[in-house]
Amino acid sequence: MSGNIKLLSDTLAAAKAEGRSPLIAYLPAGFPTVDGGIDAVKAAFDGGADVVEVGLPHSDPVLDGPVIQTADDIALRGGVRIADVLRTVREAHGATGKPVLVMTYWNPIDRYGIERFAAELAGAGGAGCILPDLPVEESEVWRKAAEQHGLATVFVVAPSSRDDRLAKITAAGTGFVYAASLMGVTGTRESVGAQAQDLVRRTRATTELPVCVGLGVSNADQAAEVAGFADGVIVGSAFVKRMLDAPDAEAGLAGVRALAGELAEGVRRRA
């Protein structure tokens, strides 16, 4: 079975045709439970997200800030497994027909089996993988498996990336480019800033792929600001925080749905 890279590309192109940036939400699998995580992804889509990244919880996350680390810890203590991540993708995509990616560090895929993971992610209806710590130079085996199974390989670029490095990364990637707007870890910020705008400009000079900005967006005004210069707006910690701060599971889902609605309005408004 082939994965849904075309659905991802078509979804991003459709948003562009509407004159707006797509909203890409991030939520970790297994948080607060496996079933609760599936419901959260559906709630993000219900609220207006165009794409959802499902996080594969990891015990040593290098990119994730304290909010997502807390959620990952809850998921890991609950016993989440790769099978649960794939089930989250399968059920969320099956219920909505929308593109769902997995965001994961490399070690779990390497240990699980590269071909096996690619085949099972495609079989679950997944659109691809975001791989923040996989060096391009070491990615060929994964990229071949991903291409064979119809999956996108999304790499992360940062403000510290030099222009020649950006070109190497974007030449290897598919689907879109994840532009980390700030140096450091994930988390909400008061301002997303000029650093992100410069990174998008430099990245666009190397590729035709959409350049989507993550790390720091937490409200409609920030979403509108980023939508003014990026090809997609990625939001993670703000969704997870709504769930962590909620008094119960239903309130958490309502918070995710409401935030998705606010951000969806923001990407349509632009700053």
Secondary structure, DSSP 8 states (H G I E B T S, - for coil): ----HHHHHHHHHHHHHTTS--EEEEEETTSS-HHHHHHHHHHHHHHT-SEEEEE---SS-SS--HHHHHHHHHHHHTT--HHHHHHHHHHHHHHH---EEEE--HHHHHHH-HHHHHHHHHHTT--EEE-TT--GGG-HHHHHHHHHTT-EEE-EE-TT--HHHHHHHHHH--S-EEEE-SSS-----S--HHHHHHHHHHHHTT-SS-EEEESS--SHHHHHHHHTT-SEEEE-HHHHHHHHHSSSHHHHHHHHHHHHHHHHHHHHH--
